[in-house]
Amino acid sequence: SGGRNVALRQDTNQSSTYIDNGVTMKALNAVDGNTDNDFTNGRCTCTNNGDINPYWNVTLSHTHMIHRYVLYNRVSNQERLAGFTLRSFTQDLV
């Protein structure tokens, strides 16, 4: 424990958005404060299976000193996160 979630309710985007049985796996699900990682509950974020270069981004509203990153992978198909890269920048890449 310790620290606080500086990404909570911040701006997010992703390369594509997976929709399953009418449930949209939005980028903002990752920063809504809900850590339910059961994909079937529709609280996860997910890109489309055919996405060649999938990405998910969060933009923090202020500069923060980050000491730890915590990611909650979904309980099913955990291999979809295999090989992911976490990058942190001090400014926008625009």
C-alpha positions as CSV (number, residue, x, y, z in Angstrom):
1,S,0.0,0.0,0.0
2,G,1.1,3.6,0.4
3,G,1.1,6.4,-2.0
4,R,-1.9,7.5,-4.0
5,N,-3.2,6.9,-7.5
6,V,-2.2,10.0,-9.4
7,A,-3.7,8.5,-12.6
8,L,-7.2,8.4,-11.1
9,R,-9.8,9.9,-13.5
10,Q,-7.0,11.4,-15.7
11,D,-7.3,11.7,-19.5
12,T,-6.7,8.4,-21.3
13,N,-6.7,7.1,-24.9
14,Q,-6.0,3.8,-26.6
15,S,-5.3,2.6,-30.1
16,S,-8.7,0.8,-30.5
17,T,-11.5,-0.2,-28.2
18,Y,-12.8,-3.8,-27.9
19,I,-16.5,-4.3,-27.6
20,D,-17.8,-7.6,-26.3
21,N,-21.6,-8.4,-26.2
22,G,-22.4,-4.7,-26.2
23,V,-19.8,-4.0,-23.4
24,T,-17.3,-1.3,-24.4
25,M,-13.8,-1.8,-22.9
26,K,-12.9,1.9,-22.7
27,A,-9.5,3.4,-22.0
28,L,-10.9,5.3,-19.0
29,N,-11.8,2.0,-17.3
30,A,-8.2,1.7,-16.3
31,V,-8.2,4.9,-14.2
32,D,-11.7,4.8,-12.7
33,G,-10.5,3.4,-9.4
34,N,-12.1,0.0,-9.8
35,T,-9.5,-2.8,-9.7
36,D,-11.9,-5.6,-10.7
37,N,-9.8,-7.5,-13.2
38,D,-12.5,-10.0,-14.2
39,F,-12.8,-9.2,-17.9
40,T,-16.4,-10.5,-18.0
41,N,-17.5,-7.8,-15.6
42,G,-16.7,-5.1,-18.2
43,R,-14.5,-3.0,-16.0
44,C,-11.2,-3.6,-17.9
45,T,-9.7,-1.7,-20.8
46,C,-9.0,-3.7,-23.9
47,T,-7.9,-3.1,-27.5
48,N,-9.1,-5.0,-30.5
49,N,-7.5,-8.4,-31.1
50,G,-6.3,-7.4,-34.6
51,D,-4.7,-4.2,-33.4
52,I,-1.1,-4.3,-34.9
53,N,0.4,-1.7,-32.6
54,P,-1.8,-1.6,-29.5
55,Y,-1.3,1.1,-26.9
56,W,-2.9,2.7,-24.0
57,N,-2.0,6.2,-22.6
58,V,-2.7,8.3,-19.6
59,T,-1.9,12.0,-19.4
60,L,-1.4,13.3,-15.9
61,S,-2.7,16.8,-15.2
62,H,0.4,17.7,-13.2
63,T,4.0,16.7,-12.9
64,H,4.5,13.9,-10.3
65,M,7.5,12.1,-8.9
66,I,6.5,8.5,-9.6
67,H,8.0,5.9,-7.2
68,R,5.9,2.9,-8.2
69,Y,3.6,1.8,-10.9
70,V,0.8,-0.7,-10.2
71,L,-0.9,-2.5,-13.0
72,Y,-3.9,-4.9,-12.6
73,N,-3.9,-7.4,-15.4
74,R,-7.1,-9.2,-16.2
75,V,-7.6,-12.7,-14.8
76,S,-8.3,-14.3,-18.2
77,N,-6.0,-14.3,-21.2
78,Q,-3.2,-12.7,-19.1
79,E,-0.8,-13.4,-22.0
80,R,-2.3,-10.5,-23.9
81,L,-0.2,-8.2,-21.8
82,A,3.0,-10.2,-22.5
83,G,5.8,-8.1,-23.9
84,F,4.2,-4.8,-23.0
85,T,6.4,-1.8,-22.5
86,L,5.8,0.9,-19.8
87,R,7.2,4.3,-20.8
88,S,7.1,7.5,-18.7
89,F,7.7,10.9,-20.1
90,T,8.1,14.4,-18.5
91,Q,6.4,16.1,-21.4
92,D,3.9,15.5,-24.2
93,L,5.3,13.8,-27.3
94,V,3.2,16.0,-29.6
